[in-house]
Amino acid sequence: MKQVVEQEAIESRIFVIRGQRVMMDSDLARLYGVKAKALLQAVKRNIERFPEDFMFQLNGTEHEILRSQFVTSSWGGRRYLPYAFTEQGVAMLSSVLNSKRAIQVNIAIMRAFVRLREILLTHKDLAAKIEALELKYKNHDMKLSENDTNIQAIFDAIRQLMSPPSEPPKRQIGFRQE
């Protein structure tokens, strides 16, 4: 079975908003090959299938934060705040949209959500194992030697690699005299 959408394209469109992993209505519409307006009309015709934990509308602040991440223009575009669909909401879309493409895209999206969940669990397991190793190492009654400081440096480096990257400094636009 040929994959309709690349997994990386889906994973890059999953965001965390209000503590939930979600996909935006416009991204879903693009993946399904329909207009966002048509997608939302289908949802509104079946609104009882989409409780708040399946789909919610972003507030103005959330929308601004999301827009600023992609440096989108404030000219034109939508006249309403976008909707975010949780994993369950995306699964429910498969009962609303019945095209062959929608079915294939839904399968790919579900796989992306599962893969992200597995990555997060693996990351937590790895962090716990490193913590246990470090605790075990610190509890030894050995005198601190050069090797011990090297091992501690390795633990610090691993912990630094596991932490989320800090935001790069924003480039200033315009002429600056230095």
N, C-alpha and C positions, 0 to 999 in steps of 0.2 A: 504494500500500500504506500503510495507516494505521499510524502509529507507536504501538506498544503502551506504551512508557515514554519519558518525556522524557529527552533526552541529559544535561541538567544534573543530573537526579536520579541518574543512573548515575555521572556523573563525581564527584559529591560523596561517593559511597560507595566510591571507590577510595582506598586508603591505601598508604603505604609502610611496610612492616614487613620487617625483616631485609634491607633494601636492595632489596626487590622490590615492585612495584606489585601489590596484592592486593585482593580483595573478600572480605568476611566471609560465612560460611555463612548467617547470619540475614538479611543484606541480600539475598543471592542468592535465598533461599527466598521472601522477600517479593516480589521482582521476578517470580519464576516463578509466584507464586500458590500455593505449597505451604507446608507446615510445615517448619521446619528439621529436625525429626526425620525426616520422610519423605525430604527431600533427602539427609541423611546416610546413611539406610538404603540408598538407591539407590546412593550412592557406595560404601558398604561391600560391597554385593553385587558391585561391579565394581572392587574395590580395586586390582587389578593395572593398571588404567588410570590410576591416580593416584599416581605416584611422588612423592617428597618435593619435587621441584622444581615439581610441579603443585599440591600441596596439603600444608599442614602445620598442626599444632595449635599454637596460641599457648601460651607458658608463662605462669605466673602473673603475672610482672612485665609482660609485654607486654599481657596482658588488663587489668591494673589501669591501665596508661597509657591504653589505648584507652577503658576505661570512664570514666576521669577526664576525658577530652576531651568526653564527652557528659553528664557529671554524672548517671549513672544510679544508681538505687537499689540498695543491696546486699540488699534484701529480695526473696525469691522469685527467679524467673528460672531460668536454666540450672543444671544440676548438673554440667556438664562444661565444660572450656575450649573456646572456639570454634575453628573451623577457618578457615584463610585459603586462598583459591584464587588462584593466579597466573593470568596471562592464558591460559597453556596449559591450566591446570586448568579454567578457565571454558569454554574451547573443548571440552575433553573432556566436560564436562557435557552438551553437546548430543548426545553418543552415548548417554548414560545416560537423559536425560529426553527423551521423544519427543512431547510435546504440541505443538500449534500455537503456543500461547503461549510455551512454552520456546524454540522455534525463533526466534520473533520477538524475544524478549528477548535471546537469545544474539547475534543479529545486531546489535542495538543496543549490547550490551556490547562486542563486538569493535570496533565503530565508535568507541566512547568510548575504548578503549585506544589505538587508532590515532591518534585526534585528540590525546590527551594526549602521545603520542610525538612527533607533529608539532610541537606547541607547544613541547616541551622542545628539540627540534632547532633550531627557529626562534630560541628564546631563546639557545642556545649560539652560533648563527651571528651573531646581532646583537651579542653580547658580544665575539666575535672581531673583528667589523668595527669596533666602537667602539675596541677596544684598538689595532687597526692604525692607525686615524685619529689617535688620541692619540699613538701612537709617531711617526707621520709628522710630526705637528704639532710635537712636542718636538724632533725632529731638525733643524728649520730653524734656521739661524744668525741669526735675527732678534732684534733687541733687544726685551725684554719691554715691551709697551705696555698701555694700558688694555684694548684689544680682546683681547689675549692672555689677560689675567686673566678676561675675560668668557667666552672660549671654554673655558678650563679649568673655570670654574664650571659651564658647560653639561655638560662631560664628567662632572663630579662629580655633577651632578643626575641625569643619565641612569643612571650607575652605581648611585646610591642607589635609583632607581625599579626597577632590575632586580634588586636584592638582595631576598631574601625578607623579608617584614615581621617586625619584632620582636614578641614576644608582649606584648600589653597587660598592664599591671599587674593582678594579681588583686584584685577587690573584696573588701574585708574585710566579713564579716557580723557584725552586732551593733552595739552602741552604742560609739562612740569619743568620748572627750572631747578636744577640741582646744584 
